[in-house]
Amino acid sequence: MIKTKSIFEDSSPQDGKRILVTYAWPKNYDRQNIDSWIQELGHPWEKVENWPKARITWDEFQNYYLELLKKPRLQMLLKELKQQSLKEDITLLGVSRLENKCHRSILKEYLENLK
């Protein structure tokens, strides 16, 4: 099963493997609360900086991120993550406190639909 959370939410045993999917490590965040960090599944900061300031829409951001996931070098990684999620619970962690405005929700849906 694939779950998502903000890194600012408390961890729990139900999280399973906690995977940080951000481009940069969050400031002042303790590494012991993360099982792994997959930096490649983050996005360049300038993109995330643009959408809340109305320079791009959330839909444009989603399209950008989905295109990023199509890169051949990420496809093998995504398939491995999908397989892992079939064997054990994983929780994708992002920085945003808003579930519906964070790339982790896009990534979760993408992984759930991956064949």
N, C-alpha and C positions, 0 to 999 in steps of 0.2 A: 504494500500500500504506500502511496505517496501522499505526504502531508506537507503543509507549508506553515511557516511561522516567521515572525520578526525575531531577530536575535535578541531583542529587548524583552521578549516574553520569557518566562521561566522555563527551564528545561524540565522534561518529565521522562520517566521510563517508557511511556507510550510513544515517544518521539522516534524510537529506534535509532538508526544511524543519523546523526545530525551533520548535514552537509551545507557549508557556507558557499553560496553561489554569487559572490560579489567580485567585481573587478579589483577593488582595493580593500585591504583589511580595515575594519571599522576602528576608529581611534578609541583607545582605552578599553578595548574589549579583551577579556580573558580567553586565551586560546584553549584552555582546558574544557570549555563548554562546547567545543566543536570536534567532531570526529575527523572530518576532512574539509579541505577548502579547494574548490574547483574554480579557480580564477577565470578560466576561459569561458565559463558560463555567465559571467557578469557582462557588463556592457560599459563602453567608454563613458566616463563621467560626464563629458559634455552633452551626451544625449539625455541622460537623466536630468541634468541641470536645465535643459531646455523645455521639457514638457510641462512642468508645473508653472513655469513662467509664461505659458501660452505661446511660446515660440513654435512649438509643434503640439499637435493634439495627442491625446492618449492613443487614438487609433493609429496615428502615424508612428508613434513610439512602438506600438505592438507590431506593426508591419516591419519596422526596422529590426526589432529583436527576432522575429520569426525568420527573416532573411539571414540574420547572423547565425541562427541555428542550422541553416541549410549548408553551411560550409563543410566540405568533405572532412576536414580534420576534426570537426566536432561530432560528426555522425557516429563514428565508432564509440566515442565517449558516451554519447546519448544512448546508444544501444546497450552498452554495459550498465549504465544507470537503470535503464528499463528492466534489464534482467535482474539486477540487484533488488529492485523494488518488488519483483515477483517472489523473491526468496525471503525478504525481510522488510520491515517498515523502514522508510527513509523520510526524513523531514528536510525539505529545502529551506534554507534560511536566507533571508534578505534583511536589509536595513530598514526599509520602510515599515512603519507601523500600520499602514493601510494595505490590507490584503489585496484589494481589487485594483490597487494602483502601484503594484510592484511586479517586476519581471518574473519573480518566483511563481506567480499565479499563471503566467503565460507558459513558463517552462513546465510546470506541473501538467497543464492541459496537453501540451505538446508530447510529453512523455507518456501520458495515459493513452494517447491516440497513436503512438508509434507502434508500427507492426514489427 
